Structure formats: C-alpha cells, structure tokens
Amino acid sequence: SEGDEVSYSNETAGSSSKNTTLLKRLAMVAILGGCAVAAVFLLFPHGGGSSSSSGDSPSSSQYTVKYCVTSSIKSTCTPVEVATQYTHQPVDTSVDECDETTDQEGSVSWADLTLPAGMVLFVEVSTNVKGQNSNSGFFVRPTRRTREWGKATVTATSASFHLADTGQFSVEFASSDSWWSETSLKFDALMLFVNPTLTIPSRVKLIPDTINSTVIDLGPNKAYVFGAGMTYDWGRDQVFKVHDRTHIYFEPGVNVRARIVQTEKKVDNVLISGYGTLETHYDLEPDLVGISDDATHQSIGIYGKNIKVFGVTIINTNPNCGTWGYCLNLNANWSPIGDPTDVFGADELQDQTLPAPDYKPRQAHCQEQNMDDSANTNFDNCPTSHADGNSVEFVKCMTWQMGQDGLNAGKYGTVDNSFVRVIDDSIKPWDSHGVYTNVTIWQQALGWPINFGWWSWVQPDLSTVVEDIHVIHNHNWHTSAGWPETKSGQCTIGGIYGSGAVKSNYKLKNIYVETAASCAVGLEISKTAYSRHPTAAGCVGSIVNMEIDGLFFDEQFKTGTGYDNFISGEANPYSSCTGTLRGQVENLTISSNVAGTALSASDFVLPAASTVPGLKFTAATDPHAVELARYTRYKGKNAYIGFGASAEIDEDGADVLGPQQCVERCQNDWSCDCVSYETIDGTGYCWKMRGCEDPTQFEDNSNFDVYVRPW
C-alpha cells in the first residue's frame, strides 16, 4: 500500500482546478471456499475525486450550499455549489406503528466542506424547505463557536457567513422558541461538516462493488479504498472484518451500505478514514458470531488497540421497526470475545435475578475481569495508555430509532471534534481514562446526551474527562415523563447505573446546552437497574468524586411532569455491600448556570439524601460570555420598525434576568443587530431587532435601553 500520496480536498470550492472524476478502474475478486471468504483485489495506483453516480450518498434538494476558501473573516470570495447529502426517518410510521421512533421525524441534509489550515470558509446557504425563513432568527450552532466570526448577510431564505474553524455546524432558519414545540421533532435540518484536508495514499486496493460473499476479510497488512462512483449496495447486510494493520479509506462522497467489525479477536493498528458515508440499511441475520451477534451489532464495532476512525459519516437507515446498534463502539466494556459455541446476548445483562445472576464465564477482551468476575489474563492488543488507545475524530453519527446509540471509544480512548444525532444515548463515557472533547450533540426524542452507563462489567472505572460538549438541541423532554420509570427522566447528564464497577474521579467541564432541555442531571444508582452487572453479592459500585465544572443552559428548563433534576444512590444495599460498593453518589460537585442562575439542592429531587453525601453546588462563569460593554448602550431609547430598526425578530420578546442575558440572545442570532431591553417591576424583557444602523432614529422612552451589536 505504499506509494505516492495525493491530497484530497473535496473539490475545494473557489480554486482554479478541481479533482477530476474518478477514472475507470479494474478490480478482480477471488472467491475462496467456505462461509466467510476473503476478497482479494488487484493492487494498482489509485487516485481521483468525487462523482455523482448512484454509488454516492443520496443528494438533497432542500438546501443549496456554496462555499469558497478565503484568508480571513474580513474577506470574501466567489463560492461554488457543492453537493448535499440526505437522510430522513426511514420508518414509515403511517403504516407501521413503531415505538422505537419516539415520534421523531424530519430529515438531515449535510455537506462535507474542506478547510485548509490557516484559512477561512465563506459560505452561502439557501433553504428550499417550506415554512423556513429568517423572520424569527438565523442561527449557526454551536453559537459559542460561530458568533465571533464576523457579520452575516441574512435575507428571508438565504444567508452568507464565515466559518473560521473545523467542526460540525447546524444552519437554522428558525426561531429559538421553535425548539420548545413538538413540531421541532419534524424539523428538516442542514449540517455543514467542516473538515481538515485529508490525504489518501495513491496506491491502495480498490474494493469492488461486485462481491458475492456477505462477509469479507480485509487485511492483515493491507490498505483498501471505497471508490467514489462505485455502487456499494449489495441488497443485503454486508460485513467487512478487519485484521491487524489494515487501513480502509473512503473517497469523498462515496456511500457504502455495510458494516466494519471485529469481535472474535483483538486487533492492532486499524485505520478507517475518509469523507464518505457508512450506512447500515438492511436487516441483520440474527446471532451469527462475529457478524451479527449482539456484540457485533454495530456499524463499526472492533476490539483492540491503535484503532483510529477519522472523518466518516455513519448513518442507520433501516426502514424496519426495532433495529438497534451503535454507530461506533470500540472495546465495548459489556461484551465478550465471540464464542462460536455459545452466542452472546445482551439480555444476559438484563437478568433481574437477585441478588445477582449467575453470569456465564465469557471471555473478556480488554476488561480486567471476565463476565463471571474471574480474572482476565489475556491483554494482548489492549490499550495501556493514550499512546496506543483508540481515537475517533471528525466522525458524524446520525440514526433514527431507539437503541441506535452514538459513540464509545473504550478505555484510554479519545472522541474529539465529532457530531452525534441519535434517538438514544449520544456519548457513552463508560470506561477508564476516556477523553471526550469538542463533541457537538443534537439529542433527539429519547436518551441522555451524556450517559454514565448501565451494565459495565466489574472493574475500576476512573479518571475520564468530558470537556467542551455543545448540546445544540435536546428533545428528550418528549419522552422523559415515561422513561426511565423514575422521576429522573432523561436529563442532559445521567443514567440508571447498575454496575459493580466503582466509577471515580470523572471530570466534566464546559457542557453547553443551547435550547429547550428537560433537566440538567438525572442520575440514579440501582441494584435493579434495567440493564446491570452487579457483583456476585448483588452490590453496585458508587460514583465517587465526580466534578461537573461548568454546566451551562442558555434557557430555562422545559417544565413538565414525570421528570426533574434527580440524584439518588442505592437506598437499600445488601448488608454485605460496604464501602464503595454501597452504591452511593459521593462528593459530587455541580458548578452551573441556568439562564443566569446557579442550580442548588432545592432544584433537585433527592429521594434518599443519605445516599448522596458531600453533594455541593456552586455558580459557574461562562468562559465564552459576551462582554456587555462591547455593545453600545443607548439609554432611554427604544428601537422597532420605523424607529431605527428595519425588522423585529421577536414578536413578543423574551423574559430575561438582565441586559447581559439580552445581549447574549442577540449574539447567538446572526440576524440580530440590536436589542431593546425593558424592565417592568423587576422583570427584564428583551426584543431582538435587525437593521439598527441609525441610532438617531431610536425612539425616546425612559423605560427602555437599546444595545447595538458590535460588528
């Protein structure tokens, strides 16, 4: 696989030349005997760019996206249109009643854009979605990242703006109030995935689109590519099994209906990289070990070390109700090495036998103990530090049913600069020394954005860091009243923990929630959790010395019945469960800011306060807070149409705690130029305006102040 390398830039817009269409290539498949056969491909120089054939992702007509590369947020260029891809709720709920969709509808269009180092993108977007316009606001989220990137030009259904860094950005012609409504579950979204320049080796083995086996082995010691312009759809669930030192590349725009797995052994040095799409679409044949058993029920599911997944978009479009599986699960701490004589089922970890089930002696991969709590003695190809830990970067995960969870990188694993939009738990920091940073989450109608686990096998679980997480939307208020069956509901952070693993010294820092959310923390430890792995004596581990340092909500909670902020340990542990196996939440500290006010104990349901010793609350300071002094204040002035403003964004205004929160609302909205702030009987009211170009036209009114945005 060695040879010259070529630089891929997704047909960088605005440049004088583009990547040429993929040249016609030859491939040959050698089908070997047996059930699981290996495909052998001819090796030859390979290069090229994107194509618009049926092998690429489905295109979208809901949005038009153009972009080009420029030097700064002060300069523009001539943008060029790029292709947008598309996914939507695949289950036809009009003919198939499906609880697993939790009423989630809508769609996501997306475009992969490339940002060279040190440069800036100039982007033009138009919406063709019926009912969408900027009359009530225009947002590019996460707003704390985008709001300092210069002035946008906004019309009713189009906008141009700059993106000055890589990341995943939601472009919204919608009011911030719309996310409080059930109609938000039907929103047609646009995501811009801004990626760094990616280099793909020029001499790799093309994976053909005409293969006859449902299982193909890739590697060892080989490099492959899914080529743009190929039709990677075999009309069935297609599985690729990876081996040591195997590299798999996706050319820009390619769509592959397959899964990539290895759960029968632990592998070393696997790379899955590129700006294409990996799509789980077809039903899995049940209980095939290493292929479709519960341990392998993932789009990407691999055991081992030095596993790197970069840039790939992972979607699940299975149209049948009840299909489940993670987007990506590396070294899952609840599943064993595959045993062809005894298929593993996840329901083994849902056995409610008390005090504990008699777990089978299933062989661990990298867990410290086997499933029956006997010692694991084989740690070959297991990470020992972040140097050989697994990494996930610039990965995008989008699914449409309950049970289709997000991302987990395992012990010593890192998830960075990635995007998750799922109807279940988004990120799963369930293992020691994990690092989850710069993740953007769009939580759909069920699940925790940050979930602390259910059924981890018994082993220490310590020192994981979750930092700079942007929850741009969180619709789980839609189902929180009914799931889980406690008053906790599904908050932003939490879970129903039923593991004998003691979780300690976790640190969460700077978690930002932009729109309507049900609650902040809903955390319960229970010996009868729905999914669980207690010790043999029925003990559940405590959660000790967890620090939440900076939990920020831009808006008040969406109040409802059946859910609330909630913390509880195990109220009735067995007498033999002592020390850190009593199932307590010990020394939890929460530093927060909810629309200007810190959380306190009075904001929480604490049904067994003795199980939550050392609980502390403090106020948090937003490191990205807008400086009020940067806005020009016009005291005793009011702005509206005819008096210094060309348009009123808010019809009724919004209740705010003060002018600081008012200008924050304006700064988040790229169509806002100024705000009118009024105080009545100690309550602040805020109206966003645009076109505030002539302050001399503001109305004299002693009850108001106008704050003009500094562009």
Protein Blocks (a to p, Z undefined) as FASTA:
>chain_A
ZZcddddehhpghiabdcdddddddddddddedjbdcddddddddeddddfbfkbccddf
kbccdddddfbfkbccddddddddddddfbdfklmccfklnopgcjdddddddddehiac
ddddddfbehiacknoccdddfklmmmnojadddfkbccdddfbecddddddddfklmmp
fklmmcccddddddddddddfbdcdddfbdfbfbdcedehiacdddehiacdehiacddd
ddehiacdddehiacddddddfkbccehiadedjdddddfbdcdehiehklpmklmcfbd
cedehiacehiacddfbfbghiacdfbdghiakbccddfkbccdfklmmccbdfbdcddf
ddcfkbmbdfkopacfbfghiafbfklmccdehiacddfbehiacbdebjhiacehiadd
ddbdfbdcfbghiacehiacdddfedcfbagbjklccdddehiacehiacfbccklmmmm
moccbfklpafbdcddfbfbdcehiacehiadfbdcfbfbdcdddfkbfbdcddfkopac
ddehiacehiadfbdcdddehiacdddddfbbcfklgcjlnopaehiacdddeehiacdf
klpccfblmlmghiacdddddfkbccfklpccdehiacdehihpabdfblnlpadfbfkl
mmmmmmmpmkbfbdcdddeehiacddddehilblklpccdfkbccddddZZ
